[in-house]
Amino acid sequence: MPVSDHDRMDTRTQAPTPGCRQLGLSLVETVTVLAVLVVLAGLSLPGLRDLRASHRMHAASVEVLASLQQARMRAVAQATQVILCPSLDGHTCSGGLDWQHGWLAFTDRNRNRRLDANETVTQVHGPLPEGVRARSTIGRPLVIYREDGSAFGNPVTLTLCDDRGWRHGRAIVINQAGRARTGPAAADRCPTG
């Protein structure tokens, strides 16, 4: 039977029959999906920044706690006084209250609370993660561990802060027994900015 012109119709212009599947996406569908992805990415960025800042704060508090515990153990093991102090260069105590640039620990054999030439630096720690600040209690630039592991003087607090403010800060409190614990930072110890 001969084929008529009507039967030779171009099937590419016909609507798909119910059993056929279309392959690919139209331009409108692709642009819509990309727009949704851009909006979702924009919404998630602040959360990711906060997550990174929280991780930096946690890492900083773990580093400080580890240094405190190591210094306390050394004081007991060597039956001597060990001092932790903020340091800008890793060789001398800065005398200030700011710990974010780093700190060191040394055995204070003559108990004069100064690092002398004949005393050993037992630990040097570099700066805290970027954006994290640390400050000790006013009037307490040193953490002093006695040979029995107790801390000299009244409890001292090292407060860790970042630009998110006090609600995200951490306080590390060293009690008179020499044990360190963490807790939330006080509002007046963690200014924003």
C-alpha positions as a Markdown table, in Angstrom:
| # | Residue | x | y | z |
|---|---|---|---|---|
| 1 | Met | 0.0 | 0.0 | 0.0 |
| 2 | Pro | 1.4 | 3.4 | -1.0 |
| 3 | Val | 2.3 | 5.9 | 1.8 |
| 4 | Ser | 0.5 | 9.2 | 1.6 |
| 5 | Asp | 2.0 | 12.6 | 2.4 |
| 6 | His | -0.1 | 12.8 | 5.5 |
| 7 | Asp | 1.5 | 9.6 | 6.7 |
| 8 | Arg | 5.0 | 11.0 | 6.2 |
| 9 | Met | 4.5 | 13.8 | 8.8 |
| 10 | Asp | 7.6 | 14.8 | 10.7 |
| 11 | Thr | 7.3 | 13.2 | 14.1 |
| 12 | Arg | 9.7 | 15.7 | 15.7 |
| 13 | Thr | 7.1 | 18.4 | 15.8 |
| 14 | Gln | 4.4 | 16.2 | 17.3 |
| 15 | Ala | 3.6 | 16.1 | 21.0 |
| 16 | Pro | 5.0 | 13.0 | 22.7 |
| 17 | Thr | 2.6 | 10.1 | 22.9 |
| 18 | Pro | 1.7 | 9.0 | 26.4 |
| 19 | Gly | 4.2 | 6.0 | 26.4 |
| 20 | Cys | 7.2 | 8.1 | 25.3 |
| 21 | Arg | 9.8 | 9.7 | 27.7 |
| 22 | Gln | 11.4 | 13.0 | 27.2 |
| 23 | Leu | 15.1 | 13.2 | 27.7 |
| 24 | Gly | 16.8 | 16.3 | 29.2 |
| 25 | Leu | 15.6 | 19.5 | 30.7 |
| 26 | Ser | 14.3 | 22.7 | 29.1 |
| 27 | Leu | 16.2 | 25.9 | 29.5 |
| 28 | Val | 13.4 | 27.2 | 31.9 |
| 29 | Glu | 13.7 | 24.2 | 34.1 |
| 30 | Thr | 17.5 | 24.4 | 34.2 |
| 31 | Val | 17.4 | 28.1 | 35.2 |
| 32 | Thr | 14.8 | 27.4 | 37.8 |
| 33 | Val | 16.9 | 24.7 | 39.4 |
| 34 | Leu | 20.0 | 26.9 | 39.4 |
| 35 | Ala | 18.0 | 29.8 | 41.0 |
| 36 | Val | 16.8 | 27.5 | 43.8 |
| 37 | Leu | 20.4 | 26.2 | 44.4 |
| 38 | Val | 21.7 | 29.8 | 44.6 |
| 39 | Val | 19.1 | 30.7 | 47.2 |
| 40 | Leu | 19.8 | 27.6 | 49.2 |
| 41 | Ala | 23.5 | 28.2 | 49.1 |
| 42 | Gly | 23.0 | 31.8 | 50.2 |
| 43 | Leu | 20.9 | 30.7 | 53.2 |
| 44 | Ser | 23.5 | 28.2 | 54.3 |
| 45 | Leu | 26.6 | 30.4 | 54.2 |
| 46 | Pro | 25.9 | 32.2 | 57.6 |
| 47 | Gly | 25.4 | 28.8 | 59.2 |
| 48 | Leu | 28.7 | 27.5 | 57.8 |
| 49 | Arg | 30.5 | 30.6 | 59.0 |
| 50 | Asp | 29.1 | 30.1 | 62.5 |
| 51 | Leu | 30.0 | 26.4 | 62.4 |
| 52 | Arg | 33.6 | 27.3 | 61.5 |
| 53 | Ala | 33.8 | 29.9 | 64.3 |
| 54 | Ser | 32.4 | 27.4 | 66.8 |
| 55 | His | 35.0 | 24.9 | 65.7 |
| 56 | Arg | 37.8 | 27.4 | 66.1 |
| 57 | Met | 36.5 | 28.3 | 69.6 |
| 58 | His | 36.3 | 24.6 | 70.6 |
| 59 | Ala | 39.8 | 23.9 | 69.2 |
| 60 | Ala | 41.2 | 26.9 | 71.2 |
| 61 | Ser | 39.7 | 25.8 | 74.5 |
| 62 | Val | 41.0 | 22.3 | 74.0 |
| 63 | Glu | 44.5 | 23.6 | 73.3 |
| 64 | Val | 44.5 | 25.8 | 76.4 |
| 65 | Leu | 43.1 | 23.0 | 78.6 |
| 66 | Ala | 45.8 | 20.6 | 77.3 |
| 67 | Ser | 48.5 | 23.1 | 78.1 |
| 68 | Leu | 47.2 | 23.6 | 81.6 |
| 69 | Gln | 46.9 | 19.9 | 82.3 |
| 70 | Gln | 50.4 | 19.3 | 81.0 |
| 71 | Ala | 51.9 | 22.0 | 83.2 |
| 72 | Arg | 50.1 | 20.7 | 86.2 |
| 73 | Met | 51.3 | 17.2 | 85.6 |
| 74 | Arg | 54.9 | 18.4 | 85.1 |
| 75 | Ala | 54.7 | 20.3 | 88.4 |
| 76 | Val | 53.7 | 17.1 | 90.3 |
| 77 | Ala | 56.0 | 14.8 | 88.4 |
| 78 | Gln | 59.1 | 17.0 | 88.9 |
| 79 | Ala | 58.0 | 18.3 | 92.4 |
| 80 | Thr | 58.6 | 21.8 | 91.4 |
| 81 | Gln | 56.7 | 25.0 | 90.6 |
| 82 | Val | 55.6 | 25.4 | 87.0 |
| 83 | Ile | 54.3 | 28.6 | 85.5 |
| 84 | Leu | 52.3 | 29.3 | 82.4 |
| 85 | Cys | 52.4 | 32.9 | 81.0 |
| 86 | Pro | 51.3 | 34.7 | 77.8 |
| 87 | Ser | 54.2 | 35.1 | 75.4 |
| 88 | Leu | 54.6 | 37.1 | 72.2 |
| 89 | Asp | 57.9 | 35.4 | 71.1 |
| 90 | Gly | 57.9 | 32.0 | 72.8 |
| 91 | His | 61.0 | 32.9 | 74.8 |
| 92 | Thr | 59.8 | 35.4 | 77.4 |
| 93 | Cys | 56.6 | 36.1 | 79.3 |
| 94 | Ser | 54.8 | 39.2 | 77.9 |
| 95 | Gly | 53.6 | 40.4 | 81.3 |
| 96 | Gly | 50.2 | 41.1 | 79.9 |
| 97 | Leu | 46.8 | 39.4 | 80.1 |
| 98 | Asp | 46.4 | 38.5 | 76.4 |
| 99 | Trp | 47.0 | 34.9 | 75.6 |
| 100 | Gln | 45.9 | 34.7 | 71.9 |
| 101 | His | 49.4 | 35.3 | 70.6 |
| 102 | Gly | 50.7 | 32.3 | 72.4 |
| 103 | Trp | 52.1 | 31.2 | 75.7 |
| 104 | Leu | 54.9 | 29.2 | 77.4 |
| 105 | Ala | 55.4 | 27.1 | 80.5 |
| 106 | Phe | 58.6 | 27.0 | 82.5 |
| 107 | Thr | 59.9 | 25.4 | 85.7 |
| 108 | Asp | 60.3 | 28.2 | 88.3 |
| 109 | Arg | 62.9 | 26.5 | 90.6 |
| 110 | Asn | 63.8 | 29.6 | 92.6 |
| 111 | Arg | 60.1 | 30.7 | 92.9 |
| 112 | Asn | 60.6 | 34.3 | 91.8 |
| 113 | Arg | 57.8 | 34.1 | 89.1 |
| 114 | Arg | 60.2 | 35.1 | 86.4 |
| 115 | Leu | 61.9 | 33.0 | 83.7 |
| 116 | Asp | 65.6 | 33.1 | 84.5 |
| 117 | Ala | 68.5 | 31.9 | 82.4 |
| 118 | Asn | 68.9 | 28.7 | 84.4 |
| 119 | Glu | 65.2 | 27.7 | 84.2 |
| 120 | Thr | 63.8 | 25.4 | 81.6 |
| 121 | Val | 61.0 | 26.3 | 79.2 |
| 122 | Thr | 59.0 | 23.1 | 79.1 |
| 123 | Gln | 56.3 | 24.1 | 76.7 |
| 124 | Val | 55.8 | 26.7 | 73.9 |
| 125 | His | 52.4 | 27.3 | 72.3 |
| 126 | Gly | 51.9 | 29.5 | 69.2 |
| 127 | Pro | 48.9 | 31.7 | 68.5 |
| 128 | Leu | 45.3 | 30.6 | 68.9 |
| 129 | Pro | 43.2 | 30.0 | 65.8 |
| 130 | Glu | 42.4 | 33.2 | 63.8 |
| 131 | Gly | 39.7 | 35.3 | 65.3 |
| 132 | Val | 39.9 | 33.8 | 68.8 |
| 133 | Arg | 41.0 | 36.1 | 71.7 |
| 134 | Ala | 42.0 | 35.0 | 75.1 |
| 135 | Arg | 42.4 | 37.1 | 78.2 |
| 136 | Ser | 43.2 | 36.1 | 81.9 |
| 137 | Thr | 41.7 | 37.6 | 85.0 |
| 138 | Ile | 42.8 | 41.1 | 85.7 |
| 139 | Gly | 45.9 | 41.1 | 87.9 |
| 140 | Arg | 46.6 | 37.5 | 87.1 |
| 141 | Pro | 48.9 | 37.2 | 84.1 |
| 142 | Leu | 50.4 | 33.9 | 85.3 |
| 143 | Val | 49.0 | 30.5 | 86.1 |
| 144 | Ile | 51.2 | 29.0 | 88.8 |
| 145 | Tyr | 51.1 | 25.3 | 89.7 |
| 146 | Arg | 52.8 | 24.2 | 92.9 |
| 147 | Glu | 54.6 | 20.9 | 93.3 |
| 148 | Asp | 51.4 | 19.2 | 94.6 |
| 149 | Gly | 49.4 | 20.3 | 91.5 |
| 150 | Ser | 47.5 | 23.0 | 93.3 |
| 151 | Ala | 47.2 | 26.5 | 91.8 |
| 152 | Phe | 48.7 | 29.5 | 93.6 |
| 153 | Gly | 46.3 | 32.2 | 94.7 |
| 154 | Asn | 42.6 | 32.7 | 94.0 |
| 155 | Pro | 41.0 | 31.0 | 91.0 |
| 156 | Val | 42.1 | 32.4 | 87.7 |
| 157 | Thr | 39.9 | 32.6 | 84.6 |
| 158 | Leu | 41.0 | 32.5 | 81.0 |
| 159 | Thr | 38.2 | 33.9 | 78.8 |
| 160 | Leu | 38.1 | 32.9 | 75.1 |
| 161 | Cys | 36.1 | 35.2 | 72.8 |
| 162 | Asp | 35.5 | 35.9 | 69.1 |
| 163 | Asp | 33.6 | 38.5 | 67.1 |
| 164 | Arg | 30.3 | 36.7 | 67.9 |
| 165 | Gly | 30.3 | 38.0 | 71.4 |
| 166 | Trp | 30.0 | 36.6 | 74.9 |
| 167 | Arg | 27.2 | 34.1 | 74.2 |
| 168 | His | 29.7 | 32.1 | 72.1 |
| 169 | Gly | 32.7 | 32.6 | 74.4 |
| 170 | Arg | 34.2 | 30.1 | 76.8 |
| 171 | Ala | 35.7 | 30.6 | 80.2 |
| 172 | Ile | 38.4 | 28.2 | 81.5 |
| 173 | Val | 38.5 | 28.5 | 85.3 |
| 174 | Ile | 41.5 | 27.1 | 87.2 |
| 175 | Asn | 40.5 | 26.5 | 90.8 |
| 176 | Gln | 42.8 | 26.5 | 93.9 |
| 177 | Ala | 43.2 | 22.8 | 93.7 |
| 178 | Gly | 44.7 | 23.3 | 90.2 |
| 179 | Arg | 41.8 | 21.7 | 88.2 |
| 180 | Ala | 40.6 | 23.4 | 85.1 |
| 181 | Arg | 37.0 | 23.4 | 83.9 |
| 182 | Thr | 35.2 | 25.1 | 81.1 |
| 183 | Gly | 32.0 | 27.1 | 81.1 |
| 184 | Pro | 30.2 | 30.0 | 79.4 |
| 185 | Ala | 32.0 | 33.3 | 79.3 |
| 186 | Ala | 30.7 | 36.3 | 81.3 |
| 187 | Ala | 29.1 | 39.1 | 79.4 |
| 188 | Asp | 31.5 | 41.7 | 80.7 |
| 189 | Arg | 34.6 | 39.6 | 79.8 |
| 190 | Cys | 33.8 | 39.1 | 76.1 |
| 191 | Pro | 33.2 | 42.4 | 74.3 |
| 192 | Thr | 32.1 | 42.2 | 70.7 |
| 193 | Gly | 34.4 | 43.4 | 68.0 |
